[in-house]
Amino acid sequence: MAASAWMPQSDMLLPWKRAADNAAVALRMSGRDRASSRERATAMLDHLGLAGFAGSYPRELSGGMRQRVAFARTLLAGTPVLLLDEPFAALDAITRAELQSWIVMTLAGEARTTILVTHDVEEALFVADRVVLLTPRPATVRAAIVSPPVPAGASRAEAIADPAFVAARTEALESLGAAA
């Protein structure tokens, strides 16, 4: 089993496979049989809010739904480390905000290390429990923010309006501005 699973910016779904079979790719590659892989993938899709879409082809899914199928595939790889490379970059602002909230809830139940690469400071502060700001090439650590201020149980809208969150966002943006 690989030490990490990678979720790139693009969902990279196979257009000829249905959602459950796309989500089950990692299971199939690890040698599991088709039926049990599809069953586990369908259960994961249900858990991720895609009940009833396991039999849909990628062309029949919205961008946010496709990203959830890709995320299911990443989770089903069963690795202790998840690498998420700008998983919401190609989405519209509303879907992006919904999936940020959704990923926070989903990852709260996962005992895995997750590394999220993003250029969106607000997304980083909302999703992560540690944020590392990097300089341009060659990348070096500019600053680190531990436990960004997201009030427990707060919705995304409440969190990003909280004065402590706004202050952390301002600090991060100022730090990045100094790196330019």
N, C-alpha and C positions, 0 to 999 in steps of 0.2 A: 504494500500500500504506500502511495506517495505521502510525503510529509505535509504537503499543502495542496489545496485545490485553488485554481485560479478562475476568476470570473472577469473576463475582459469587458471593455466598453460596449462592444457589440454583443448581442445575445448569442450569436454564432449557432443558432438552432439549425438543424438539418431540415430543409423544406419538405423532404419526402417522408419524414417521420412525424407521427402525432405527438402531442405534448407529453404524454406519459412516456413514450419511447425516447423522446429527446431528454427528458429528465433522468431516464434510466441508463443513459449512455455510460456513466462511470461505473455503475453496478455491473453492466454487461461486460465492460472491459476488464473488470476484476474477476470475471469468470462465473458470475451468477447466471442462472437460467433465465430465459425470457419471461416466463410467467411470474416468478417471484419478484423479478426486477420491476416489471410493470405494476405489480400489486403495491410494492413499496413506493414507487414513484407516484402512483395515483393517490395513495394515502398522504404523501408529502404535498402534492398539489392541492388536495382538499384542505390540509392544514394551512397552506399559504393563500387560501381564499380563492382557489380555482376549481372548486367542486363543480363537476359537470363539464369541464373543459379538457379532461384527459384525452379524449378522442379527437380533439381539434388539431388541425394542421397550423403551423406558424402563421400562414397567410390569413387565418381566420381569427387571430388574436390581436389585441391592441398592443402598443409598445410596452405598456406597463405589465400586461399579462405575459408577454414574451420574456421580459426581464425576470418575472417571478419564476417562470419555467427554467430559465438559466440559473437562477439562484437555487432552485430545487436541485438541479443537477449538481451544483457546487456543494450543497449540503450533503447530498447522498453519496458524494465521494468518500465521506467518512473520515476525512483528514483532521488532524488537530489544529491546523492553521488554514484559515481562509484568506485569500488575497483578492480583494475587490478593487479592480482598476476602473475608476469612474463609472460605476454601474448605472448611474442615472443621467449621465451627460447627454444622451440623445433624446431625453424625454422633455415634454413640455413642462412648464413651471408647476401646474396644478398636479399632474401625475407624479412629478419629481417629489413634491412636498408630501403627497400621500405615501409614496414608497419610502421616503425617509422615516416617517412615523412607523410604517409597517416593518421596516428592517430593524428599528430599535426594539420593537416588541418581539420580533422573531428571534433576534440574537440574544435577548435577555434570557431566554430559555436554553441557550447553547453554551456548553462548557468548552469553548474553543477560543483561540486567539484569532482575532480578525484584524487584518490590516486593510484600511480603506484609503485608497489614493484618490484625492479630489483637489480641484482648484477652487472649490466653493468653501470659503471660510465658514459661512453660516452652517452649511451641511456638516462640516467637520466638527464644529462645536456642538451641534445638536446630536449627531449620531455617536460620536466617540467619547470614551472616558479619558483619553489622552490624545492630545493633538501636538504634532511636531511640525513646525514651520521650517521649510527649507529655502535656501537661497537659490538663485539661478545657477546654471552650470559654472563650475562644478558644484553640485549640491552639497551644502554643509548645513548643519542645524543652525537656524537663526534664533529660534525660541521654542520652548515647550510649554504647553498649558496642560496641567494635570487636573482632572476632574472638572471639566468645563461646567459652568453653572446652569444646569438644566434642573429646575425644580422637580422633585419626585412626583410622578403622576401627572405632570403638566402636559397639555397638548402641545403640538408644535407651535401653534399660534401663540399660546401663553408663554412658552419657553423663549421664543425669539423676541418677545416684547418685554421680558423681565429685565429690569435695570442691570442686574449683574451680568446677564447674557450680553446685553448691548455693550457694556463696558469691556467684556472679554473680546467681543467682535471688533470693537474699536482698537483695542490694544493689538490684536492680531494683525489687523489691516495696517496699522501704523508701523508695526514691526516689518511687515512685508514691503511696505513703501520704502523703508530705510534700506532694504536689501537691493533696491533697484539702482 
